[in-house]
Amino acid sequence: EAPPSLQICANRMLRNVSRICLQPRRKAQSLTRCFSDAASKPRRSRKGLVILGGTVGTLGAGAAYVKYCQNRTAKQANAARKAAPEKRVPPRNENMARLEGGLEEFDILVVGGGCTGAGVALEAQLRGLTVACVEQEDFASGTSSKSTKLLWAGSRYLVKGLVKLFGLSSMMSPGGALSEFMGTWHMVMGCFRERTYMLTMNPHISSWIPIAVPLDKWIIWPAPFDYPLAALGPCTGLFVVFFKFYDFLGNWMAPSSYVMSSSTARETFPQLDANRMKYVSVFYEGTHNDARTNITIAMTAAMKGACIANYTQVKSILFDDAGKACGATCVDKSEPGATPFEVRAKKIVYAGGPFTDGLRELSEGNDVKPVVNGSGGTHIVLPPYYCPRHMGMVDMMTSRGSFLFFIPWEGYTLVGTTDVKTKPDLHHEVPEDEIQYLINECEKYLSPSLEVRRRDVMSAWYGIRPLCADPNATDQSSASRDHVVSHHPSNGITFISGGKWTTWREMAEDCIDQVVERDPVLKKKAGPSISLQTPLIGVGKTKAFPEGWHENLAVKISQRFDLAFDVAEHLARNYGTRAADVLAEVDMDSVKGSRSGLYKHYPRLYEGAAASTGYPYLEAEVRYAIDYEYAVTPADILARRTRLAFLNSTAARLALPKVVEIMAQSFGWDQARQAQEHEKAEQLLAR
């Protein structure tokens, strides 16, 4: 056995030999690991780059597609506008002679001249049918002139639908909840399509408006829409995400929603109490002058060939031997003591809005079961200094749990609406408690330095929206949530009711689709619907404006006629390329130079005590409304052809004598008739 010292030396030698032998292998392994890591890092980097590139590419492709869709829609709308013919509109007396003559049987007789009735008449006429349309008072004299002036895609309906779909109640019946949501979804998507049609095809009577949603708390309680998660909306950015989703559903045709900080809100919307705002979310909707839009639809139908007349009341319905409705006995209400006459038609459509049950009594008797309920809404108009000129606001959680809009309209501030069950009444007086409620709600988000007073209310009105069920539906659960088209099984009369302003064209298309589907003769005669590609009157080429409507039409009008720009803007926004026809009605002997010398002064209906208190409405508009827009009474002028009565009821009363004087010259009224018309208008303006 070797001594210990020698064993120690031998072990050391073995370790050294082992180290020397193994060192190259370890170095090789180390190098292998280095190269392996170096090789794997590019693979991981390439994978990350591929994911990043794919994401960017997808977003870029999506943005490019959206831009393509926007450009395509804009080009199609521009081409349709430029190709739109601007033809002569038959005056009212020609249409009355056609109706009273009794020489033709119309394919369809529409009873009602609001936005729905006028839309049905236009839709049917565009499809090659012969159409008569009668309205017992003026176009838009009911609900159609008393809206919130918005063309909106239904953000409230969408929110409520989503809340119900993801709420606890849906867990009990998920299939039913999904089915109900899909009904809401289709309705909202229809609203988006119709809003796009109005804003792109008819820019002379509609425009985009940003609407601010002020958020003064990070957590809202009670939770909006009774949905607990919505309480976290401000702090989680849920509302911001929703409005981006809203933009997406509209195919980004509206300007994009955005967020304002409290400091930006203070500059943009100084009337807001910005100091307590966390931030303000802003989204876009469409806006319009509702009565003027209704008249534009009616005059487009007349221009296309529909025999349309206001102040023509249906006294009774005519029936054939089989009990089918075949016409109506009518009377011209504009002429005292006028003789009734018969209008023959293959099909009759009631489009009476909240007054549909009254029309049904004509054909079904006085004991007819009511199917239309009214929802009354009050609006007030405040001075312009309560709201920026180009931005509105909405309170999505009023003390009553409804929406309240606060928007600029015709240079003033419009506030509304309320939502109260009521009975239909064409000239409903405005409840004083509803006015006070709106005043109180106004102050919720306004700066403490602003006090909304009762005497600031310049005008107020009360409109009734129809809420309808189908009495002839076999399955009531399948009835439309938006509008109803109902067909009487024995007399063959169809009625349409419900809906909202935005969907007037969609409702008309649906109505005519169903009418012609039930009549083989009309089905064979009627063509496909083309209303979605048809702009309304006032946007096409005219002799005065051969280029048609364009964004600078107001400037063109101002320069060509030496007109004050506020008047030129008003004419371009309400008459489009037919503004020259309005100015052709001016008595040139009454035109004078302005005090500034920059433009000519055309006589206005109401000048005001100072230059800042006047309105852009011209005396020439009265003559134009009589000749080309079927105006019959002074209220037609003050409330619907111009909107003076809706903006300032006091100014409307002061302008009334001048309106009566001009109309007397056109109609040949004697002193007694003038006094009578003046008194009737006073009574209507006082409501």
Steps between C-alpha positions, in 0.01 A plus 500: 500500500636840403572748768238775550718770360542312178125435473437871541743577219339241275150642561620849417653374175175321404295816567735708288492247216118491522476878496728520196304233319155638577579870440464485119166322535369763744623775273322334212181467702528861605546609143210281393278661763606847384426425138172337597391806702608727219298296255187490720501875565449590131224241481322660796565848357367397162186356665443826686557699184256280310231554767567875510502521122178302477330725752616817327408357161153400619440843649636666187286282274196573719567873488552483124175308457310750715649786298406320180141455620480865603633619164273262310191617692598864455561454126172315451311769691674778306421333169136452600471864605652628177269278294189599698254695284353822640166524324195720539283431804130519412325766713235394748209616285609266218503203732164599647353518148641157430346358818163670455479405133445134583638392161757252626515210738822513699691187592544622857331767710709604801313670783742709703773746400751476782847362437366144478206577270706722271770234499252227404372719215854561375596133528195382305542767231866410450398138444274588210165506680248785473456667836267745672586630847271719711564670833218652705716791621849603396797279429684441829228676700506215752783296647735541203573866580537448876794262532843547659639581150741206509567228244651254742591136462354395833784492755243473777332197342838334449609559860173370640517197272855417614410552865205265468703241309778487761280564802408243764145473367630353172637198687145381560425496127818547295330403174223755546750768604712436191195506273386831648849645466519398134176691439657806660822440305323494162304813592816688600691389189207624292529834679869519410420438134224763494713756683774451242246547221379831641844639579672398175217524249331813640769724652298812416247419774710298748839522670716334766504633853739401782320413823685519832442247779629669818636267769537663841564182703740210464229266630134571422238390749220413458640307208391619153231285339477300826809306393757479785806468273400827327575677830869446420463647152692825563798345680533199268453691174197285421306795357792600278524143368123493439511814287788355296285191449218737400732658241585153371135398461445812290789393273686808623282723280455744788794704628687295759407520869762639736571604859540852637687574819338733749729783389414448133131479590529835676620659176270313259184498713541791745141466616584165663607479862839374383667534840321193632528299179735201495485500122246533217432232239383632162318311223318607182140482382308662216281807537240661275210744485219246530207697353710615206614141440136384501406767246802406289386135494145604404618737225736233365202264473303774321791568265517128416129497412309420820172688535555637849298762685475641850181631665309219331298306752364148455135504607415135425638185338345351186447123467427273204240223495746256659558731796849604388604862537519664157535871573399787725273802511712809563451873544734797449522665842681805360178617333204576729191312387689287246312213334613146594647284224598136455851362449516145363792268579583129489663507843479735800780557750442678830807690619353701783770454761348533848161573340480166319213374717291799390555401138413138576163616631418618146520144368439283808246699701514706818533193722838404352749382760781756543848371418704820508619654824658841517827598663505875552823697485558865591780712353607852586719751318749715691722789384814408303741583783409182691672275248796515260398555140643169375476256791217349702477301820300204628417396853453122485375477858242764582301491821234309304750255354462623141724684252506879489658676202636851513593598145548803274222532245438783254731724701327436834509238775253212486433296813293181508332273534268367765321167468147488643208276406222704344203492265552618140416867451610693191530833683593396852579783740845487660478397868662761723640236737683337208660832408618544858637146507713573191627822654603316817674223306690758292682627805639158592816535290510872430740737670377641833546844348212425260142511623229370267191711563141442398501823302794368296263250337440654159273227371364160600313221325350161572526209258340156524688193381288197404562169678313237304398135502366300206132407557505260205815306590448131575810496722521813712845401627639548150375856467766753404672688778540804275209545259189306407351428158155344543255370239128470565389155380154604376511861374857481364620824661859517622622727777854587602591657832781528752866539413703817518622779276827330404324201345231677296632357172546147634143506634366615164689227316374234741142624465496498119679163492217350704221677309615384156576149628129461582373628165599307183420793270712749695774242550531458126501877441729614781874510448769450762564763765742773388437753777831421671676626186269799449589838652230745598409820322746790526827315453514459121613728218298811419536782250632730772734235645599262216760332720229387744539506876848541646650591837547865405151557363425759770807700395389478137152627589640782710738616227259465210210684663694738729324334790585508871674175583258395774217518247707317236577223751133470589396475133770245414415288805124495439450535124831380356539577131145639488608803701507705177128424454435645845693816418309531171195579718669811646343836426817667369359848563516424872866389493735762644865528585605392848637745752844342468490515120628142476178346371144577401221499755214272400177555701473255788193375678629616836781750526521527877577804708872467424711336233581211733134416569387443142430169329612390152145442371410711196163635393569330167478163675130561564431540128721201415323283760161586348609435142727197546443348846119499535482747791137586571488674840724745687584225750640293212748780436595586856512147644614273218629680184701725727547390862450839660211381720718217631794730571331809640124504545501874574686580178256277310203701631673824403561365148144369462343819354762514224444132415122551483549804276722311252269198494196724446667642190561147363163348589283809461371494858262777600524678836267253670703200385822669606361559849383140518839360394678732743285381791544130414876542481506684834318210664742244360807704594372534856506121559 
